[in-house]
Amino acid sequence: MASATTDGFGHDTTTDEVLEGIDLSGKLALVTGASGGLGAETARALAARGAQVVLTARDLAKAGAAAQAIRDETGAQVEVEELELDSLASVRAFAQRFLSRHDALHLLVNNAGVMACPESKTQDGFELQFGTNHLGHFVLTNLLAPALLRAAPARIVSLSSRGHQQSPVRFDDLAFEKEPYDKWVAYGQSKTANVLFAVELERRLGGRGVHAYAVHPGVIPTDLSRHMAKEDFEHVRQRGGGKLQLKTVASGAATSVYAATAPELEGRGGLYLEDCHVAEIDDGSEARSGVRAYAVDPDAAKRLWTLSEELVGQVFDL
Ligand SMILES: NC(=O)c1ccc[n+]([C@@H]2O[C@H](COP(=O)([O-])OP(=O)(O)OC[C@H]3O[C@@H](n4cnc5c(N)ncnc54)[C@H](OP(=O)(O)O)[C@@H]3O)[C@@H](O)[C@H]2O)c1
């Protein structure tokens, strides 16, 4: 991918600024949860640089409108596909359809997610946030790995969150069977799982030219907050040190497209990024940024992979 410089990239950098000078023609990108929010903007920005994009969504009417807006603006080839990440049957059916149509996948952006929802389960009986945010993408990525390997160099970007700081993966009580359900702890462990997944993907695929990244996009007003009450906004504000430094959607999606394309990331991965930079490990109690050590721990990453295989009933020998 052509040159770009990260000089000056930061909190307010936009997708188009990150991608300036980058040519994605001939590349195929798949963005999950792309009917709105960060996913739609990520797909638009990649399409604007010449990528062919596949948008996945559970609401096809909403995604169809997002796809048409991208076609109108960029002239790019845009496909819309149904994918419910809280149903492994839907994930497997989608992967089969995708692989029957496409040999190679250059960029996979695991963007879809839910946050702080009331206690609930996926269609397969997993805690909803872990099941949707991690397990759905775990199966999807593994099933699409042959196409990523054929496209190498290729990249996998998973949307994590600073919310990962609220909990490691709770291997001894993943589904809140011992402790009462806490919607923020559940979100936190699912977002830690997104980082650990990138670490283990990198170990397994990095040597073959497929690199994996986890991203904190920032704090962006989107439909993600649909389950939040007034006191939840206060909770998020306190975690941010008493203030919410909001981003626009174009700046929120910038770190995703940075992870997907930045030339300086070529050849390395297993990294957590925020504000268009690789973040440092920070375990300080006052840490407002950075990644917790437990989220990049290689042993926890291997353990999560094995546990995820057991839960979904499928071994992925990548
Ligand atoms: N916004 C923020 O401040 C923020 C901060 C940190 C991390 N993030 C992460 O960024 C990612 C994108 O979030 P966003 O802010 O753009 O939120 P959003 O506007 O709510 O977008 C989330 C997308 O995920 C889709 N989705 C949810 N559950 C799904 C399921 N079971 N199957 C398939 N698709 C599903 C939604 O589809 P529907 O439209 O059908 O619901 C939507 O398209 C998430 O992973 C989130 O955790 C966001």
PDBQT file of the ligand as one rigid body, heavy atoms in Angstrom, charges set to zero:
ROOT
HETATM    1  N1  LIG A 401     -18.791   4.507  19.836  1.00  0.00    +0.000 N 
HETATM    2  C1  LIG A 401     -17.861   4.408  20.777  1.00  0.00    +0.000 C 
HETATM    3  O1  LIG A 401     -17.649   5.347  21.567  1.00  0.00    +0.000 OA
HETATM    4  C2  LIG A 401     -17.020   3.181  20.896  1.00  0.00    +0.000 A 
HETATM    5  C3  LIG A 401     -16.013   3.155  21.887  1.00  0.00    +0.000 A 
HETATM    6  C4  LIG A 401     -15.230   2.008  22.025  1.00  0.00    +0.000 A 
HETATM    7  C5  LIG A 401     -15.430   0.928  21.188  1.00  0.00    +0.000 A 
HETATM    8  N2  LIG A 401     -16.414   0.973  20.234  1.00  0.00    +0.000 N 
HETATM    9  C6  LIG A 401     -16.603  -0.226  19.390  1.00  0.00    +0.000 C 
HETATM   10  O2  LIG A 401     -16.761   0.159  18.051  1.00  0.00    +0.000 OA
HETATM   11  C7  LIG A 401     -17.569  -0.805  17.356  1.00  0.00    +0.000 C 
HETATM   12  C8  LIG A 401     -18.609  -0.084  16.513  1.00  0.00    +0.000 C 
HETATM   13  O3  LIG A 401     -19.490   0.589  17.378  1.00  0.00    +0.000 OA
HETATM   14  P1  LIG A 401     -20.334   1.885  16.975  1.00  0.00    +0.000 P 
HETATM   15  O4  LIG A 401     -19.983   2.938  17.951  1.00  0.00    +0.000 OA
HETATM   16  O5  LIG A 401     -20.241   2.152  15.521  1.00  0.00    +0.000 OA
HETATM   17  O6  LIG A 401     -21.791   1.380  17.373  1.00  0.00    +0.000 OA
HETATM   18  P2  LIG A 401     -23.125   1.134  16.504  1.00  0.00    +0.000 P 
HETATM   19  O7  LIG A 401     -23.440   2.347  15.720  1.00  0.00    +0.000 OA
HETATM   20  O8  LIG A 401     -24.140   0.626  17.482  1.00  0.00    +0.000 OA
HETATM   21  O9  LIG A 401     -22.677   0.004  15.512  1.00  0.00    +0.000 OA
HETATM   22  C9  LIG A 401     -22.547  -1.324  15.921  1.00  0.00    +0.000 C 
HETATM   23  C10 LIG A 401     -22.871  -2.204  14.765  1.00  0.00    +0.000 C 
HETATM   24  O10 LIG A 401     -22.835  -3.560  15.215  1.00  0.00    +0.000 OA
HETATM   25  C11 LIG A 401     -24.003  -4.195  14.748  1.00  0.00    +0.000 C 
HETATM   26  N3  LIG A 401     -24.402  -5.325  15.577  1.00  0.00    +0.000 N 
HETATM   27  C12 LIG A 401     -24.735  -5.339  16.890  1.00  0.00    +0.000 A 
HETATM   28  N4  LIG A 401     -25.094  -6.569  17.264  1.00  0.00    +0.000 NA
HETATM   29  C13 LIG A 401     -24.997  -7.339  16.166  1.00  0.00    +0.000 A 
HETATM   30  C14 LIG A 401     -25.251  -8.704  15.915  1.00  0.00    +0.000 A 
HETATM   31  N5  LIG A 401     -25.693  -9.536  16.858  1.00  0.00    +0.000 N 
HETATM   32  N6  LIG A 401     -25.063  -9.175  14.665  1.00  0.00    +0.000 NA
HETATM   33  C15 LIG A 401     -24.634  -8.363  13.705  1.00  0.00    +0.000 A 
HETATM   34  N7  LIG A 401     -24.384  -7.057  13.860  1.00  0.00    +0.000 NA
HETATM   35  C16 LIG A 401     -24.565  -6.561  15.094  1.00  0.00    +0.000 A 
HETATM   36  C17 LIG A 401     -25.084  -3.129  14.767  1.00  0.00    +0.000 C 
HETATM   37  O11 LIG A 401     -26.167  -3.517  13.961  1.00  0.00    +0.000 OA
HETATM   38  P3  LIG A 401     -27.667  -2.958  14.212  1.00  0.00    +0.000 P 
HETATM   39  O12 LIG A 401     -27.687  -1.602  13.567  1.00  0.00    +0.000 OA
HETATM   40  O13 LIG A 401     -28.518  -3.975  13.540  1.00  0.00    +0.000 OA
HETATM   41  O14 LIG A 401     -27.849  -2.922  15.705  1.00  0.00    +0.000 OA
HETATM   42  C18 LIG A 401     -24.278  -1.951  14.196  1.00  0.00    +0.000 C 
HETATM   43  O15 LIG A 401     -24.231  -2.002  12.803  1.00  0.00    +0.000 OA
HETATM   44  C19 LIG A 401     -18.153  -1.724  18.438  1.00  0.00    +0.000 C 
HETATM   45  O16 LIG A 401     -17.450  -2.957  18.420  1.00  0.00    +0.000 OA
HETATM   46  C20 LIG A 401     -17.870  -0.978  19.730  1.00  0.00    +0.000 C 
HETATM   47  O17 LIG A 401     -17.705  -1.841  20.839  1.00  0.00    +0.000 OA
HETATM   48  C21 LIG A 401     -17.184   2.075  20.057  1.00  0.00    +0.000 A 
ENDROOT
TORSDOF 0
